[in-house]
Amino acid sequence: MILEKNKPIGVFDSGVGGLTVVKSLCEKLPYENIVYFGDTARVPYGNKSRNTIKRFSEEIVAFLLKKKVKMIVIACNTASSLAVDHLKKKFKLPILGVIEAGVEEALINTGNKKIGVIGTNSTVKSGAYERLLLRKESKACLVSRSCPLFVPLVENGMIRDRITQLIVERYLREFNKNGVDTLILGCTHYPVLKKVIQKVLPNVTLIDSASAVAKKTEFILKEKKLASNGDRGFRVINCFVSDAPGDFKRNARIFFAEDINVSKAMLEQ
Ligand code: DGL
C-alpha cells in the first residue's frame, strides 16, 4: 500500500497552460509526484458558463481520484473562479484553487490595497477575485480586465513579437493611471508574458499566481502532514489529456522545459 504522503498531487487545467503551475510546483516541491489532466478536447474554458465548468471540473476530479492523488490543485483560473466552492463541498480531499493563493500573495505585496486582476472573460465576469479579496480585506479595491487575446498569442509561441507588445499595451496601459500597485496575472498563460507585461507596467508589482499556488500547496501539505520526503526516488510527472496528445506535447515546451509523459484518457461523464 502507498503511504498517503507518497501519493501524487493532482493538478488540472483546461489545456496546456496549467503547466506553468506544474513548473512552479516542481521548483518548490522537488519530491512531489504529479498527475496532470489537461482537458484539451474541451478547451477553452475562458468563455464557458458556470454550470458547464462545474460539470467538467467534477469529471476531472473524479478521474484524478482514481489516480489516487492526495490533494488537488486547480491550475485553471477559470475553473477556480467558477467551480472551487462546488468541488470543495463535493469531495473530501484538500482542494486548492489558484485564485485563493493569488489574492493572498497580492495582499502581502500591496502598499495601497488597490489591486488589479487580469484573466479570461469568464474569470472576470464571475467576480470571484473581487469577492475573495473583499472577504480577506474589506478596505481593498479591485480593478479587473479581461485579456482574451493573450491565450492564443502564448499558444502560438508569439511571446516576444511586436504584435504581442502592442496588444499588451492596448489592454493594460490603463493600469499605469488607475492607481493599482499590484496586478494578479489571473490566467494560466499570463506568467509566460510576464516580461512584456512588466515592461508596459514598470511600477506595478506582478503576482504570478502559479508561484503563489506552489507556495500555498507546500504550506497545505506540511499542515496536513502530507508532504513527501523523497524516499521513493525520482519525481514522476504523468500527464493525461482528453484529446490526441500531439499538440499538447508540442505546446508543452512553451511552458515547461522537461520531457513529460502524455497519454490520452477518457473521462466518465
Ligand atoms: N486555463 C485558462 C485559465 O487559466 C485559460 C485558457 C482557457 O480559456 O481555457 O483561465
Residues whose N, C-alpha, C, O or C-beta is under 5 A from the ligand:
A	BS01	DGL	D13 S14 G17 V43 P44 Y45 G46 A75 C76 N77 T78 T120 V151 G186 C187 T188
